[in-house]
Amino acid sequence: MGSRILSTSAGTNQEAFSPLDWTLFVSIGLIWGSSFLLIDIGLEAFKPGLITWMRVGLGALVLALVPKARGRIEPYDVPRLIALSFVWVAIPFTLFPIAQQYINSAVAGMLNGAMPIFAAIITTLLLRKLPHGAVLIGLILGFVGVATISLSSGAEGSSETLGVVLALLATACYGLAVNIAAPITQQYGALAVNARMLAYATIWTAPLGVAGLLHSTFAWDSMLALVVLGAVGTGLAFVIMGSLVSRVGSTRSSFITYMLPVVALVLGVLFRNDHVTVVSLIGVALVIGGALLAARRESERSVTAVTEAL
């Protein structure tokens, strides 16, 4: 049973990203990149546990309204679904709001950019296949970009140790989740898988949600932020991400997190008046370069060919 849960598979498209792949990639990057700002707004009135519960519950409700999301899941795949409900939703969705009590939304988004590192390590262990060529180069380049942005922010004292640790733990969960999600989304489709996964996670996060409700206040801005976070940032986003994982595999789909620091920085400047340094802009350029390299065909090994393609 454990070997079935801890298994992964390659994507159905190992060539360069198609237009559909790029559409999914950019859409989920924008949606999830804005989630950290929405959490920050939610924290102005609501406790972290309530934010998580409302986010997951609204996402589950949105998917429950879609007929195709009611497809049958074979009993032997239920343990994988339960595992996903913890590592992709309940645990990281709980950790990030807690972390953002100590770090701002931009830093949270930047730290989330480390997810491909965890995803690649887990993929290597499960498939016994080292990433190479463009995927490996993009992994390194994107990580350097994330590190550059994070160091720039840390130099200004915006990051607290506890918040950073919690955010990285949540990110490690995502790295595991995108791996074990690939086979089951390929078999049943993203709608059916994510609808069940979010329904399970709503149950797991209910105790902290109820406790948070008893100690929260109310504000319309926070409520609106959570509605968008749940319906779009969770319900719709999980359908898009599930489709992307199924199409391009766990490692390449995990590069979506390299877009999140970019989106987080832009939203921070526009809505939080965050100061952006030249070093941060260099990091953004590296992040985008890493994402482009990750979209190349997985079997390519030539550094020269990848460089020329950019």
N, C-alpha and C positions, 0 to 999 in steps of 0.2 A: 504493500500500500504506500509506504513512504517513498519507494523508488518511483512510483507513478506520479506522486505529487511533485517531487523534486526532479523534474525532467523538463526539457525545453525542446524547441525545434527551430529550424531555420525559417526565414520568411519565404512566402511564395514568390516574391520578386527579388532576386539577387542581382538584378541588373541596376543601372542608374535609375534614379527616381523618375517615375512617370509624372505627367501633369497632375493626376489624381493624388499620387503620393505627396507631391509638393503642396497641394491644396490642404490635405489632411495635416501635414507637417506644420505649415504656417498657421492654420486655424487653431490647432491645439496649443501652439506656442503663445499666441496672443491671448487665448482664453486663460490658460494656466499662469501665464506671466502676470496677468492682472489679479490673480486670486490673492496674492500677498497683500496688495493694496486693499482689497475688499475685506480681508481678515482684519487688517488694521482698523478700518472703519467700524467693523463689527465689534471690536474690542473696546470701543469708546462707550458702549452700553452693556454688552453681553459678556459673560464669563466664557473662558475657552471651551469648557465642556458643552455648553449650550450651542456655541458656534458650530462645533463639530457635529452634534446631533442634528441640528437644523439643516446643516449643509448636506449631510448624508441622507436624511429623511426626505428632503425636497428632491434630491437627485433620484432617489428610489421611486418617489411618487411620479415624477416626470416619465421615467421609463415604464412604470406600471401602466401608463395610459397608452402605450404603443403596442398594438396587437402583435407585431412580430417579436416583441420581447418576451412573449409568453411561451416560447418554444420549450419542448421537453429536454431536460438534462438527465442523462443516464445516471442511475444511482451510484455507479462506481466512480463517477466524476465529481460527486458532491463533496468529498473531502478536499479536492483541489479548489473548489469554489469557496469552501469555508476558509481554507488557508489564504486564498486571495483576499477574502473579506477582511482578514486581519492585517496582512502585510501591505496591501495596496490601499486600504481605506481606514479601518478603525485605528490602527496604531499611528501611522504618519499624520492622518487628519487630526488626531488628538495632540500629537507632539508639536505641530507647527503653530497653532494658536498659543500654546503655552510658551513656546520659544519666542514668539513675537511680542511677549510681554517684556522681553529683555533686549531684543534686537529689532531694528526697523524692517519694513517690508522689502526695501531694496536689498539689504544684507541677506534676508531670508531667501530671496530669489537667487542671489548670487551663490549662496551655499548649496542650494538645490542643484546647481550646475555640476556638482560632483557626482551626480547619479550615474552617468555613463561609466565612471571608473568602477563603481560597484557592479553595474550590469555586466561589464566586460569580464571582470574577474569571475563572476558567477557563471556566465556563459562558458568561459574557458573550462571551469570545473565540471559543468554538466555535459557539455558537448565534447570535451577533451580536444578542443580546437582553438588554437591561438588566433586572435585577430591579426590581420596583416594588411599590407598595402595601404590603400586610402583610408580604410577604417581605423587602422592603428595610428596613422599620421593625424587624422582628424581628431581622434581621441586625445592625443597628446597636445595638439594645438589648441583644442577647445579647453582643455584643462588648464593650460597655461593662461589662456584668456580669463577664465573664471578666477584663477588664483591672483592674477594681476588686479582685477576689479576688487576682489575681496581684501587684498593687502592695502589697496588704496583707501578703502572704506575703514579698515581697521586702524589705519594710521590716524584717523580723525576721532578714534575712540567710540565708534558707533556700535561695536560688537562686544557683548558680554559672554564670558566663557560658558555659562550654563545654557544660554540661548543657542550658542554655536553648537554645543554638543548635542542638544535636543534636535536641532535642525539636521545635523549630519546623521543622527540615528534614523530620523524619518526618511532621509534620502537613501540610506542603506536599504530600508524596507522597499522603497521603490525599485531599487536595483534588482532585488530578488523577485519582486512582483512581475516586472515586465518579462522576466524569463519564464516563470511558470504560467504566465497568461497566454503565451504564444500558442501552444498546442490546443488548448481548450477553446480559444477564440476562433482558431482555424476550423475546428470541428463543428461548433454550434453557432458561431457568429457573435459579434460583439454585443448586439442588443440583448440576446437571451442571457449571456454570461454576466454582463454588467448589471442587468436588472436584478438577478438573483443575488449577486455579490453585494450590491448596495442594500438590498432588503436584509440580508444577514447582518451587515455592518450597522444598520439602524438599531438592531437589537443589542449588539455588543456595546454601542456607544450610549444607549439609553440611560444607564445609571448616572454617568457623569453629566449627561444632558439635563436630567431632572434636578440634580444637585446644583448645576449652574443656573437653572431657571429660578430657583429659590433665592439666589443671591445676585440676580441681574436687575438692571433698570430697563427703561425703554426709550428708544429714540428712533424716529422714522428713518433717518439716514442709515443707521445701523441695520434696521430691519430690511430696507431696500437692498443694501449691500449683501445681506445674507440670502435674500431671495434670488438675486443674480448669481451669487456664489453657488447656491444649491442647484437651481434649475439649469443654468448654462454652464457654470464652472465645474459641475459634478455630473449631472445627468447627461447633457449633451456631450460634454468633454470626454467622458468615459467611453461613449460610443465611438467617437472619433479616434481616440487613442487605441482602443481595442482593435479597430480596423487597421490602423497603421502598424501595430505590432504584428498582426496576422500577415500583412502584406510584405513588410520589409525586415521582419525579425526583431529580436529584442535589443541587440546591440545598436543597430542603426536607428531604431525608433527612440532609443534612450537619448540620442543626441538632441532631441527636442528640448532638453533641459538647457542646452547652450543658448537657446533663444530667450530663456526666462530672465537672465540677468539684463539683457538688452531691454526687454519690455519693462522690467522692474525699474531700471534707471530712468527711462523715458517718463513713466508714470510718476516716479518720485520727483522729477524736475517739474512736471506739469501741475501736480496736485499737492506735493509736500514741500516744494521749494528746496529740494535736495541740491547740494553743490556737486557738480560733476567735474572731476579733474581731467587733465590731459591723459594721465596714466589710465584712468577708467575708460576713456575713449579708445585708447590703444587696446585695452582688454576687450572692448566690444568688437573691434575689428578682428581680433584673434578668434573670438567666439563665432562670428559669422563665417570666417574661413574654415573653422573646424566643422561647422554644420555642412558647408558645401562639400568638403572632402568626404564626409560621412555618407553623402548621397551617391558617391561613385560606386561602380560595380565592386562587389565584395572580393572578387577574385583578382583584381588588379594589384600588382605588386610594384609597379614602377613609380618611384617618386617623381621622376621627370614627367611622365605622362600625366600624373595628377596635377602637377604644378602648371603644365601647359593648358590643361583643361580649365583652370581658373582664369 
